[in-house]
Amino acid sequence: MQLKNKFLIIAGLLNLGVFFLHLIGGQVDLVDSMLETTLSLEEKSQLVGAWHLVTIILLATSYVLLSAGWGKRYAQNVDLIKLTGLLNLSFCLPFLGASMYYHLFVPQWVLFLPIGLLTLFGVKKGNKPLT
């Protein structure tokens, strides 16, 4: 019997949405404008590299959550699923810290919080038979 976990599926879809926002919107809004600054070529290349490392992490964690949610490859790997949830929750911290430090509202944490919470709730709730 195949199992599914609606919380993990929703978290995976949200995570995939954040991946596309990061890949397209972030590139146009942040990376392209950063490349036009007076930073050295080495600094620019390191920042672009780090930016795309996050892009890869977002895609990989989307795959893990969706695969686990549909009862496929990672469904029984509770540690990996929990780690994915905790990773998303930890992504909130730098944005919350920057908000407090700079007295701004840096909203990216709002994207990661529901993914992390839904993932951890999905782990707690467990799998249900497909209907």
C-alpha positions in Angstrom: 0.0 0.0 0.0 1.3 3.4 -1.0 1.2 6.1 1.8 1.0 9.8 1.6 1.5 12.7 4.0 -0.5 15.8 3.0 1.6 18.0 5.3 4.8 17.0 3.6 3.3 17.4 0.2 2.1 20.9 1.0 5.5 21.7 2.6 7.3 20.4 -0.6 5.1 22.5 -2.9 5.7 25.6 -0.8 9.4 24.8 -0.8 9.3 24.3 -4.6 7.6 27.7 -4.9 10.4 29.3 -2.8 12.9 27.6 -5.1 11.4 29.3 -8.2 11.1 32.6 -6.4 14.8 32.4 -5.4 15.9 31.2 -8.8 14.1 33.8 -10.9 13.0 36.6 -8.7 16.1 36.7 -6.6 18.3 36.6 -9.6 16.6 39.5 -11.2 16.0 41.6 -8.1 19.2 40.9 -6.0 21.9 39.1 -7.9 21.8 41.1 -11.1 21.9 44.4 -9.2 24.7 43.2 -7.0 26.7 42.3 -10.2 26.5 46.0 -11.2 28.2 47.2 -8.1 31.9 48.0 -7.6 32.6 44.8 -5.7 35.7 42.9 -7.0 35.2 40.1 -9.5 36.3 37.6 -6.8 33.7 38.9 -4.3 31.0 38.9 -6.9 31.8 35.3 -8.0 31.8 34.1 -4.4 28.4 35.7 -3.7 26.9 34.3 -6.9 28.3 30.9 -6.0 26.8 31.1 -2.5 23.5 32.3 -3.9 23.3 29.3 -6.2 24.3 26.9 -3.4 21.1 27.9 -1.7 19.2 27.4 -4.9 20.5 23.8 -5.1 19.5 23.2 -1.4 16.0 24.5 -2.1 15.6 22.2 -5.1 17.0 19.2 -3.2 14.8 19.7 -0.1 11.7 20.2 -2.4 12.5 16.8 -3.9 12.9 15.2 -0.4 9.7 16.6 0.9 7.6 15.7 -2.1 9.1 12.3 -2.4 8.5 11.6 1.3 5.0 13.1 1.1 4.0 10.8 -1.7 5.3 7.7 0.2 8.2 7.2 -2.2 12.0 7.2 -1.7 12.4 9.1 1.5 9.1 8.4 3.3 10.8 6.2 5.9 13.8 8.4 6.5 12.4 10.4 9.4 15.8 11.9 10.3 16.3 13.3 6.8 12.7 14.7 6.8 13.2 16.3 10.3 16.5 17.7 9.2 14.8 19.3 6.2 12.2 20.9 8.5 14.9 22.1 10.9 16.9 23.5 8.0 13.9 25.5 6.9 13.4 26.8 10.4 17.0 27.7 10.7 16.7 29.7 7.4 14.4 32.0 9.4 17.1 33.0 11.8 19.4 35.2 9.6 16.4 37.1 8.3 14.9 37.7 11.8 18.4 38.7 13.0 18.8 41.1 10.1 15.3 42.5 10.8 16.2 43.3 14.4 19.7 44.5 13.7 18.9 46.9 10.9 15.4 47.8 12.3 13.8 46.6 9.0 11.3 44.0 8.1 13.2 41.4 6.1 10.3 39.1 5.1 12.1 36.0 3.7 11.6 34.2 7.0 7.9 34.2 6.4 8.5 31.9 3.4 10.6 29.4 5.4 8.6 29.2 8.6 5.5 27.4 7.3 7.7 24.9 5.4 9.6 24.0 8.5 6.5 23.8 10.7 4.5 21.8 8.2 7.4 19.4 7.8 7.9 18.8 11.5 4.1 18.5 11.9 4.0 16.0 9.0 6.7 13.9 10.7 4.7 13.9 13.9 1.4 13.1 12.1 2.9 10.2 10.1 1.7 8.7 6.9 -1.9 7.8 5.8 -3.1 5.4 3.1 -3.7 6.9 -0.4 -7.4 7.4 -1.1 
